[in-house]
Amino acid sequence: MDISGLLTSAGINTGLCLVFFSLYSVLSKQPSNESVYFGQRLAQLRLKRRRGRLSFDRFVPSPSWIVKAWEASEEEILACGGLDALVFLRMVVFSCRIFSIAAIICIFLVLPLNYFGKEMRHRYIPSESLEVFTIGNVKEGSRWLWAHCFALYIISCSACVLLYFEYKNITRMRLAHIIGSSLSPSQFTILVRGIPWSPEESYSEIVRKFYTNYYATSYLSHQIVYRSGTVQKIMSDAAKMYEMIKCTSTEQNFGSRLIRCGLCGGTTHSFKVLASEPESVQRQNDFTESDLKEKECGAALVFFRTRYAAVIASQGLQSSNPMLWVTDLAPEPHDVYWKNLSIPYRQLWIRRITTLLASIGLMILFVIPVGFVQSLLHLEEIQKKFPFLRGVLKNKVIVRVVTGYLPSVILMLFLYAVPPAMMLFSTIEGPISRSGRKKSACFKVLYFLIWNVFFVNVLSGTAIERLVVVSSAKDVAAQLATAVPKQATFFMTYVLTSGWASLSSEIMQPYMLLCNFFNKFILRNNNDPSNGTLSFPYHTEVPRVLLFGFLGFTYSLLAPLILPFLLVYFFLANLVYRNQILNIYVTRYQTGGKFWPTMHYTTIFSLVLTQVIAMGVFGLKKSTVVSAFTVPLIICTLLFNEYCRRRFHPIFKDNPAQVLIDMDRNDEQCGRMEEIYKQLQSVYCQFASTSNAVCNTVP
Amino acid sequence: MDISGLLTSAGINTGLCLVFFSLYSVLSKQPSNESVYFGQRLAQLRLKRRRGRLSFDRFVPSPSWIVKAWEASEEEILACGGLDALVFLRMVVFSCRIFSIAAIICIFLVLPLNYFGKEMRHRYIPSESLEVFTIGNVKEGSRWLWAHCFALYIISCSACVLLYFEYKNITRMRLAHIIGSSLSPSQFTILVRGIPWSPEESYSEIVRKFYTNYYATSYLSHQIVYRSGTVQKIMSDAAKMYEMIKCTSTEQNFGSRLIRCGLCGGTTHSFKVLASEPESVQRQNDFTESDLKEKECGAALVFFRTRYAAVIASQGLQSSNPMLWVTDLAPEPHDVYWKNLSIPYRQLWIRRITTLLASIGLMILFVIPVGFVQSLLHLEEIQKKFPFLRGVLKNKVIVRVVTGYLPSVILMLFLYAVPPAMMLFSTIEGPISRSGRKKSACFKVLYFLIWNVFFVNVLSGTAIERLVVVSSAKDVAAQLATAVPKQATFFMTYVLTSGWASLSSEIMQPYMLLCNFFNKFILRNNNDPSNGTLSFPYHTEVPRVLLFGFLGFTYSLLAPLILPFLLVYFFLANLVYRNQILNIYVTRYQTGGKFWPTMHYTTIFSLVLTQVIAMGVFGLKKSTVVSAFTVPLIICTLLFNEYCRRRFHPIFKDNPAQVLIDMDRNDEQCGRMEEIYKQLQSVYCQFASTSNAVCNTVP
């Protein structure tokens, strides 16, 4: 591919982006789309929808949303999206910063050196091959490689400095979040699983005895988890039936009054009995309470008098059989994934292993579509194998589209299926919270992307004829150094298509828009089923941003032309995600910034891989001294990572005792405790429809 | 090598073993060697040494020590050597059992199949090559490989069953050990490191404030750790000088009385002042107390009122800066490694990384002697390179010694240097307890042995001409399957020489014997400097036993002839180690059975590796169905391991809360607590020589 091919791709994508952004600007002004584009505000304010006047203004694209998104302060983001959203945006901002530095260094220092690296006659720039701009163009043993090494040092050091301050800042924010959510019931609650079964006593009785015996001073009450698979179904079916009968009864009441009232007096009365609420609910509850005692499962939420007592009870080994009385801090009430709480604890490890194997299987099977995509980049191979295509592939425009656009599109389409699959795996795994499930899916998707988008592309690109992916374990650095630069073109187009297009799709929300359109204008239904239920898809967006960061680091030195496109991506991403967090997504649960360590470690991994590849490249260029000079950099980066892991990471795993004790004291002095205890009795509701019956905690 | 070569080696070693064991029997009856062979009894009873009569009985070897060792019950072992010794012996017993089963299966089923595996004319057995008895002799695609697969299933299943019951049993013993050591001060004590520094207050003051603030109800007192590097040196120098002066003064007192008393009256008096104990110690203490306040370091032992409170305070995150107030449960008083307590906490991670790198470096550098040993096995290669050796190597006896004996001896000599080096690394690493240091050294030596004795031998054996050790990462199983069986001969002789000889050397204690001889008969000194200070060298013996187990598993199917030699080794080891634990080693500190998980995981690793190698071998023999049949076995073994890890391992990391709370209640009811508190005040002594001055804890 040459410069003009790249520019074609860039042109197509810039055009598409502009079109979509303008379209968004217009569509978001239509009152009928309010539920799509302002889901959060609707959920927060429950405002009465204005029936907008039909003005000219509504149909002119304007950049007002950009201004609003740009001007939103950190506090606003925190208020709208919680700490997770802020952490995510900090990641985007970090990427903007570091790649600005990298772009300045690499475009003004590295790019000219690459271009003039070999004594050769340069052609007219638009028809110049992209290879000329990569490190491949520097001749062997050149002194100019010192400049590359210098650029690598600058990028690594500034990345570490920025990462350190971000980590410090986010740790501070997490502590503030812990202190700030002082009324959160989850801080007083632990989840116990693996309660030992006894034929004489109910689980509830066993839990009460255990905690009154061993935690007498701090134990407050508990709430047993019920088997949800069957009960919940019965309950929700009953609730639905009741709702249906009530609806029909009231309708028929009206109807009968109007039409049948004179015919017979009995019918209206019989319907009225069913419709009168208190009695029927009472009857249902009787059924429930007697039935539920048999449906208890070996898990319970236990409430404590202080936060510190809850933390203590959630830590360490409780009983001499480690499979019994397994404790964890409970998630927030909205965050609890009730369905998984009833999974027997002894099943969990098998589930974890199974899903791990399934994820690895998916990662391996995905090589097939990636191999197909790669084959499109090697047109000569295809032409050899399928001679009938030769005529078509002579057309220059088609070649440009096929090599510059099609591979990424195909890959993107396949990739759309991955996050739901990983989410399914994470559900089967058995996490106790929705945020935990999302975090676990995020890891899986991240590993998947880095493996399948980067490594498989890189390695299969060099070894397209043989299926052996990793043929030799020795000198990985040299292997990568030969393979990675060759794929620069592919990844440039990948950033353009996948990156930019994903932002357009993110802001347009095509799926939601279609649903809304279908709902409003075809079904003529004014109830929005999705209103205020959309939560930020961290499991797709975090891995995507991290993948682009990863590509940015690895290619910054090798093919600096990728950096401008990446910078545009990150700046747009900053705007788009800010806008989405402020307007669309509703935060009903969060991890409290626990995504940051993932981001940090991925960035460090990218840095180290960049350094290793650079070392390999310098070695291949026969500049062993320069190559040796990168070794201390690798060691320092790893040491820096280790330091950060020790200095900051523990706060993302445990809540510090000192802080909790101080919070407890504060609340006790203010007399807020009684209020919290009262709240605890009813806040965790397994079956929302019959909250009164099931949520009564055992004192 | 042929059978007769092997028998030569076995003969030499059996003879040596008999000689050494008889020698031990005689030597241990000599009263002068009591301190060498009965160190423990001497330490325990402080018995008056009997000046034995010169009877004929003393010079006749007798098997009485074998009977005594055999008859010792589990309780006696536990009383003499603690839980660690018992766990170690359980490992040996487990090995005896599993290799008895393996030997029966493999000798009666696998060995004949190997021998008659190919249609060939068998020679007279003594001159038959050892290769004939290995799996290499089975022809490709043979149905008899199903018998090998069956044997593998039997061995794996019985190993898992035995391991499960051992783990269960040892977990029970560990719980009993926790409950049994109810008066142990370490259960009430935590070690705090990373105390924040303040210019206004001393560390002691800061600790007192922190714990009275946050742990007011359970905090008892604390004891600051002092910088030992300088202070301890000054202190011990002072103590030594004082001791010296005292000695010389008393001597001179005597001397002056006899000779100089009439010349001047002043000299005796001036010496007497120095010699009078109370005053001078008082003076020294004055110096100490004022000096020590400046020498406090940021670590302290904090005592709590209950065991449970100590466990709570030792768990989780204490402060919002994870590098401050880092807590661990304290080791036993005898177990504390005081020197390391004063290391600033923030240094520890660097130390850990450094020692890790150093250990890996040592492992890699060790390839050089191993390569030399390997070259001795390939005599043809050597003859090619050094033609002048051809004459010498024509002598059959020399060839047998060189191939059958010399390589193992050289390897053994080099290996002697490894445990001290690893111990040094483990010391630098900064563990807080002696037992922790030993455990860490044990890991290092274990990895070292398995890597350097097994893998490097196996892989360099196949690739002696090229230096590339691991050339290909793909199909590891096939690689191992070709490489491992070739080294069967070497490992058989290794078991004979290294294994049997190590037992002879263990029971003879040649170094101690020489020291004792030198001390008693050359220096004429009756003080035994080593009396009662020798603790069991787990860091050399555990890895050794595990290595032989590892070799036994991997070669049981491939070359069953190794099993009889191994069985002899394990039966002898059982006797010898029992005897040593009962008589020689003194247990002043222990880990409480924490060596068992290491043993368990190593055995599982050996099993899985055996299965992988078997899979590879079956694959190479073109029996893909048999090969596929081993896959479920590998999966089941890994699942079994995961189950054990979840079911038993946590007890080896934490003490269960339930047990501790019950112990606390028991002691409170019995009124034993006050006694324990009193004991706590003085039991942790950093400077044993000036215990009064430093060990006063701050209430």
Contacts between the chains, C-beta under 8 A, distances in Angstrom:
chain1	res1	chain2	res2	distance
A	175	B	320	5.4
A	214	B	657	7.0
A	214	B	658	6.4
A	214	B	661	5.3
A	311	B	316	6.5
A	312	B	312	5.1
A	312	B	315	7.8
A	312	B	316	7.8
A	315	B	312	7.8
A	315	B	315	4.8
A	315	B	316	5.0
A	316	B	311	6.5
A	316	B	312	7.8
A	316	B	315	5.0
A	316	B	654	5.1
A	316	B	657	6.1
A	317	B	650	5.2
A	317	B	651	6.9
A	317	B	653	7.7
A	317	B	654	4.1
A	317	B	655	7.1
A	317	B	656	4.6
A	317	B	657	6.5
A	318	B	656	6.5
A	318	B	657	5.2
A	318	B	658	6.1
A	319	B	656	5.6
A	319	B	657	7.7
A	319	B	658	4.9
A	320	B	175	5.4
A	320	B	651	6.7
A	320	B	656	4.7
A	320	B	658	6.5
A	320	B	659	5.8
A	321	B	647	7.7
A	322	B	646	6.7
A	322	B	647	6.5
A	322	B	648	7.3
A	322	B	649	7.6
A	322	B	650	3.8
A	322	B	651	6.3
A	323	B	646	6.6
A	323	B	647	5.8
A	325	B	658	7.7
A	349	B	642	5.8
A	349	B	643	7.3
A	349	B	646	5.5
A	350	B	639	7.6
A	353	B	639	7.2
A	353	B	642	6.6
A	468	B	474	6.5
A	470	B	473	5.8
A	470	B	474	7.1
A	471	B	472	7.3
A	471	B	474	7.0
A	472	B	471	7.2
A	472	B	472	6.3
A	472	B	473	7.0
A	473	B	470	5.8
A	473	B	471	7.9
A	473	B	472	6.9
A	473	B	473	3.8
A	474	B	468	6.4
A	474	B	470	7.1
A	474	B	471	6.8
A	639	B	350	7.6
A	639	B	353	7.1
A	642	B	349	5.8
A	642	B	353	6.6
A	643	B	349	7.2
A	646	B	322	6.7
A	646	B	323	6.6
A	646	B	349	5.5
A	647	B	321	7.7
A	647	B	322	6.4
A	647	B	323	5.8
A	648	B	322	7.3
A	649	B	322	7.6
A	650	B	317	5.2
A	650	B	322	3.8
A	651	B	317	6.9
A	651	B	320	6.7
A	651	B	322	6.3
A	653	B	317	7.6
A	654	B	316	5.1
A	654	B	317	4.1
A	655	B	317	7.1
A	656	B	317	4.6
A	656	B	318	6.5
A	656	B	319	5.6
A	656	B	320	4.7
A	657	B	214	7.0
A	657	B	316	6.1
A	657	B	317	6.5
A	657	B	318	5.2
A	657	B	319	7.7
A	658	B	214	6.4
A	658	B	318	6.1
A	658	B	319	4.9
A	658	B	320	6.5
A	658	B	325	7.7
A	659	B	320	5.7
A	661	B	214	5.3
